[in-house]
Amino acid sequence: MDVASLLPLTTARLSLRLFTPGDTDDLYAYQRLPSVARYLYRPAHTRGRSEQVAAERAAQTAWRSDGDRLALAVCRRDDPGVLGEVSLALAHARAAQAEIGWTLDPGHQGHGYATEAASALAGFAFDTLGVHRLYARLDVENTGSVRVCERLGMRREAHLVENDLDGDRWGSEYIYAVLSTEFGRRSRD
């Protein structure tokens, strides 16, 4: 399936759309920050890397095989700038399992944008893309993302202790998940 024709996704306040090469500066503004890269277990982006990532994401519209990815720019409906991003990765096509993620510019955190955007993307994953199980992996110290998972009605399924190395720092992860039959019902309970 090519998802380009199904986008953008909209919420009361947000528009989730494919990235464009013109989003490089907005992407670089937050992806260059060590405080953002820390939770992604990778180095902060250079401007050149942000330009490459924006172009790659603009072209990622296939959703059929293991490893296919969809990354959407999170924008306010009344403002063209990029606040952050949400993403889906098709982890296992046959079992219909996907990983969801989100990254928000720290200047736009604390307004519920991550939860609103992730909820819209999760609904799209379940209702349109046929995902059965959606999961998120996050650093245990990323309390903001823990709260987003809980607001989405996800359950904590695992605590992986010192399972990843970020430079000289061992990181531990939580894995949260929700099934298509639970999404919506769990977040309303």
C-alpha positions as CSV (number, residue, x, y, z in Angstrom):
1,M,0.0,0.0,0.0
2,D,1.2,3.5,-0.8
3,V,0.0,5.8,2.0
4,A,0.7,9.2,0.3
5,S,-2.9,9.5,-1.0
6,L,-4.2,9.0,2.6
7,L,-2.4,11.9,4.0
8,P,-2.4,14.4,5.7
9,L,-4.0,13.2,9.0
10,T,-5.6,16.0,10.9
11,T,-6.7,16.5,14.5
12,A,-8.4,19.5,16.2
13,R,-5.1,21.3,16.4
14,L,-2.6,19.4,14.2
15,S,-1.8,18.3,10.7
16,L,0.4,15.2,10.2
17,R,1.9,15.3,6.8
18,L,4.8,13.9,4.8
19,F,8.1,15.7,5.3
20,T,9.4,17.8,2.4
21,P,12.9,18.9,1.6
22,G,11.8,22.4,2.7
23,D,11.4,21.1,6.3
24,T,15.2,20.8,6.8
25,D,15.7,23.9,8.9
26,D,12.8,23.0,11.3
27,L,14.0,19.4,11.5
28,Y,17.5,20.5,12.2
29,A,16.4,22.9,14.9
30,Y,15.5,20.1,17.3
31,Q,17.4,17.1,15.9
32,R,20.7,18.9,16.5
33,L,20.0,19.1,20.2
34,P,21.9,16.7,22.5
35,S,18.8,16.6,24.8
36,V,16.7,15.2,21.9
37,A,19.4,12.8,20.5
38,R,20.0,11.4,24.0
39,Y,16.7,9.5,24.0
40,L,17.2,8.3,20.4
41,Y,20.5,6.5,21.1
42,R,22.3,8.3,18.3
43,P,24.4,11.4,17.8
44,A,22.7,14.8,17.3
45,H,22.2,15.6,13.6
46,T,24.3,17.9,11.5
47,R,22.4,20.2,9.1
48,G,23.5,17.9,6.3
49,R,22.1,14.9,8.0
50,S,18.8,16.7,8.7
51,E,18.6,17.6,5.0
52,Q,19.2,13.9,4.1
53,V,16.6,12.7,6.6
54,A,14.0,15.2,5.4
55,A,14.5,13.9,1.8
56,E,14.4,10.3,2.8
57,R,11.2,10.7,4.8
58,A,9.5,12.5,2.0
59,A,9.9,9.4,-0.1
60,Q,8.9,6.8,2.5
61,T,5.3,6.0,1.6
62,A,5.2,2.2,1.1
63,W,3.5,0.1,3.8
64,R,3.7,-3.6,3.0
65,S,7.1,-5.2,4.0
66,D,9.0,-5.6,7.2
67,G,11.1,-2.5,7.8
68,D,8.8,-0.1,5.9
69,R,8.6,3.3,7.7
70,L,6.3,6.2,7.7
71,A,7.5,9.5,9.4
72,L,5.2,12.4,9.5
73,A,5.9,16.1,10.3
74,V,3.7,17.4,13.1
75,C,2.4,20.9,12.3
76,R,-0.2,23.1,13.8
77,R,-3.1,23.4,11.4
78,D,-2.9,27.2,11.5
79,D,0.9,27.4,11.3
80,P,3.2,25.9,8.7
81,G,6.3,25.2,10.9
82,V,7.2,21.7,12.0
83,L,6.8,21.0,15.8
84,G,8.2,17.5,15.7
85,E,7.4,14.1,14.2
86,V,5.6,10.9,14.6
87,S,6.6,7.6,13.0
88,L,5.6,4.1,12.4
89,A,7.9,1.2,11.5
90,L,6.4,-2.1,10.2
91,A,8.2,-4.5,12.4
92,H,6.5,-7.7,11.2
93,A,4.1,-7.5,8.3
94,R,2.7,-11.0,8.6
95,A,1.9,-10.5,12.3
96,A,0.8,-6.9,11.7
97,Q,3.0,-5.4,14.4
98,A,4.4,-1.9,14.2
99,E,6.5,0.4,16.3
100,I,5.3,3.9,17.0
101,G,7.5,6.8,18.0
102,W,7.5,10.6,18.4
103,T,10.0,13.4,18.8
104,L,9.0,16.9,19.6
105,D,11.0,20.1,19.6
106,P,11.5,20.9,23.3
107,G,10.1,24.4,22.7
108,H,6.7,22.8,21.9
109,Q,6.6,20.2,24.6
110,G,4.1,20.4,27.4
111,H,1.0,21.3,25.3
112,G,-0.3,17.8,24.5
113,Y,1.0,17.8,20.9
114,A,2.9,14.5,21.2
115,T,-0.2,12.7,22.7
116,E,-2.5,14.2,20.1
117,A,-0.3,13.3,17.2
118,A,0.6,9.8,18.4
119,S,-3.1,9.1,19.1
120,A,-4.0,10.1,15.5
121,L,-1.2,8.0,14.1
122,A,-2.2,5.0,16.2
123,G,-5.8,5.3,15.1
124,F,-4.5,5.4,11.4
125,A,-2.3,2.4,12.0
126,F,-5.2,0.3,13.4
127,D,-8.1,1.5,11.3
128,T,-6.4,2.1,7.9
129,L,-3.2,0.1,7.9
130,G,-4.5,-3.0,9.6
131,V,-2.0,-3.1,12.5
132,H,-2.9,-5.6,15.2
133,R,-0.3,-4.7,17.8
134,L,1.4,-1.3,18.3
135,Y,4.4,-0.9,20.5
136,A,6.8,1.8,21.7
137,R,10.4,1.5,23.0
138,L,11.6,4.3,25.1
139,D,14.4,5.2,27.5
140,V,13.2,4.7,31.1
141,E,14.4,8.2,31.9
142,N,12.1,9.7,29.2
143,T,9.2,10.5,31.6
144,G,7.4,12.6,29.0
145,S,7.2,9.6,26.6
146,V,6.1,7.3,29.5
147,R,3.2,9.7,30.1
148,V,2.3,9.7,26.3
149,C,2.2,5.9,26.3
150,E,0.0,5.8,29.3
151,R,-2.4,8.4,27.9
152,L,-2.6,6.3,24.7
153,G,-3.8,3.4,26.9
154,M,-0.6,1.3,26.3
155,R,0.6,-1.1,28.9
156,R,4.2,-1.5,30.0
157,E,5.2,-5.0,28.9
158,A,8.9,-5.0,29.6
159,H,11.7,-3.2,31.3
160,L,15.0,-3.9,29.6
161,V,17.9,-3.1,31.9
162,E,21.1,-1.6,30.4
163,N,20.2,-3.0,27.0
164,D,21.7,-0.2,24.9
165,L,24.9,1.8,24.9
166,D,24.9,5.5,24.1
167,G,28.5,6.5,24.0
168,D,29.7,5.7,27.5
169,R,26.2,5.6,29.1
170,W,24.2,2.4,29.4
171,G,20.5,3.0,28.7
172,S,17.5,1.0,29.9
173,E,14.3,0.8,28.0
174,Y,10.6,0.3,28.6
175,I,8.4,-1.4,26.0
176,Y,4.8,-0.4,26.0
177,A,2.1,-1.9,23.7
178,V,-1.6,-1.8,22.8
179,L,-3.7,-4.1,20.7
180,S,-6.1,-2.9,18.1
181,T,-9.0,-4.3,20.1
182,E,-7.8,-2.3,23.2
183,F,-7.0,1.1,21.6
184,G,-9.6,3.7,22.3
185,R,-11.3,1.5,24.9
186,R,-8.2,1.6,27.2
187,S,-7.6,5.3,26.7
188,R,-11.3,6.1,27.6
189,D,-11.3,3.9,30.8
